[in-house]
Amino acid sequence: MGQKRVIDSKKHLQGSLRVPGDKSISHRAVMLGSIAEGESRIRGFLRGGDTLSTLSVFRQLGVEAEDRGEEIILHGRGISGLKEPTHVLNVGNSGTTIRLTMGILAGQPFYSVLDGDDSIARRPMRRVVDPLRRMGAEIYGRLGGERTPIAIQGRPLHSLHYTLPMASAQVKSALILAALTAEGESEIVEKVPTRDHTERMLRFFGGEIRTEPLSPANASSDEGQLHPFSTDSGFEEGGRRIYVPGGISLKGREITVPGDISSAAFFLVLGTIHPDAELLVEGVGVNPTRTGILDVLQTMGAKIEMKNRRVEGGEPVADLLVRSASLKGTSIGGAMIPRLIDEIPVLAVAATQAEGTTVIRDAEELKVKESDRITAMVTELKKLGAKIEATSDGMVIEGPTPLCGGEVEVYHDHRIAMSLAVAGSIAQGKEPVVIRDPEIAVISYPHFFDQLAGLGE
């Protein structure tokens, strides 16, 4: 750590680019490929810090993984074939790795310990620990299981009927993965739909998971289909029941990971708020549980087109063309938040350039990410001249406001670093934006700063 990166503002932006593979899908491809029977091949795997932590963890659990550059080849051990690790499983900075792996390990017949970095040591774990204990899991941790390290003595699990108390794809996915080894059928209810990559990928690997709306009025026929990014997409109202039978077996598959829309979001926002831009972001996953960023930007007046739409590995994919546009302030909250929780930092940057007031609410979850992202974005954008204030569950931003240069902190958070780089790309005045510790971006986007610099050439 200790490096600095100067972000130069750019007169015009034009070109095409590909963003790294989807982080959420990369995690799940390794996990499901590891507990499937036979060989799985993963192309487009994100080689970021978090996903490499997942790969390392499952290697320690006895999974043979060949890295051939363009693809990862996994030799799956089956649903009950993992081996007891000889050392503590280090998840690094990855909340997805630790929480979803807890679900897999809870029903395995051995002892394991999960730990990570200082960020992981501050993040809440009881949201996963408590329902796993209700399934019969034996789990220990600091503060009664709220903090790492987490120790798990695997036990035979029984089925669970559980309503999620918060909108969290990580908690949902951990319970789905635990239910695979449980006796009987588990039912998991989410009142607000969250990203459904686990459900889609389980079906792709041959699992028998099924879902149904909480009420017929919210029925949706989106399963595996392409979806327009519009605010009436059916993912803002109502929830779902998810049924997972225990004892099923998965079969190895070949899977291509689409580009991560959370990574594409930085260039979608930059292309929108820059005064002279036209960018094509190719091969992006447009799963409707993740396209909240597109819906909100479209509502604000962004010019974004979907091109070359297709389905790959059960996930909808498209190329996204973005052009400069004038934005208007909006209100973001409710069921929209889970569909864009990771994109809120860069949306805050967009809001500084929108006419009027933008209100972000119902986003308390931002406080327990890699950093307190509400405090981080408000503090650092104020340094650049933004009119932004924190609230108990979000932010209020007035615009449009010209941004200026200055030195900013990233709070050991990859999304804060990249969001501030977007702000720096449109900053005015003689002084540039200087980002401290920019290398944290490798967590999800190893070549972000090189791509950003190249677009300005």
C-alpha angles and dihedrals in degrees: 000000000000099000125132131210125203113216112205120204113242129226094210139359124209135151145067131277144171121229123214122276118284110279096212093049093044091055092049095044090058093045097047093040088054095054095039123094116253133001127336126189120204119196123186092027113173109244095205130132095260098047093044087055089057091049091050093049094053092046086057087052090061102267115142109223123182117200108206097169100246093045144019115227115205125193100208121218099204130249094299101025103093118120130232109262120237095213139035110285106241113209094180110202097338121119090177092056096051099041098045093041089053087061092052095045097046092079099037118109097241147065124265140167126211124199139154145174130311091279092056090048089064099045123100117255104168090084086072100027097057099055091041089055088052087058090055100266119150107221132164133186144142116300092019093308098317095112138038145293091072119196119197128192102193117233137176105275130216126211122281134216105196139160113209110239091206136029101260127146089192094058092043092050094047090055093046090053092047090049090060090073097035126105111253132000121313125210120206119186123200115189091196117039115242131188109309102203092123093054094046094046093047089057090047089055091050101265121151098224115145135188136199133181120260088237132017091240089068096049113140132192095200095115106138092338132119117260133200113240099242133131091247092060092123095246098099099068134051131004141244143247113224119201119199121182116212126234097033122145126225127213125219116257143182111249134182114207113220123222114282112256089204088061093042088054092076092059094039090056093042092049089050100047097037111096095226113030143130116170133171115205107195132211100007123167110242101186103165092232087063104039097086088112090060093046094051095044090049090051089051091053104265121159105228125150130192114222135179094015117194144146122251124179092346092307126108113239134187144162113250122214115196129185134183114281142169112249134208126208119260144177119255122190148099120049091354092071098074089052093059107018093128093047097054094094093058091040086059088059090050090050091058087065097043123100111249132359127333117196121195113191140162089041101122088133088074088073093066101046123102084302136359090278094190093058093039097053095041093049096046099040089052087059087058094050101265122151098228135140133188123236129191091268106018144334143290116218129188122203168266094007125161110237121223135200129271144127116285138189125228101201092226087291122131096205093051090052094051094042091054089048088057089051090050092053091065098034117130131215135047097292116079128213111263117200120206118216095004092165089085086083089082087079089082108355115035097181100034098120093046091052092046092052092047094056090060095054 
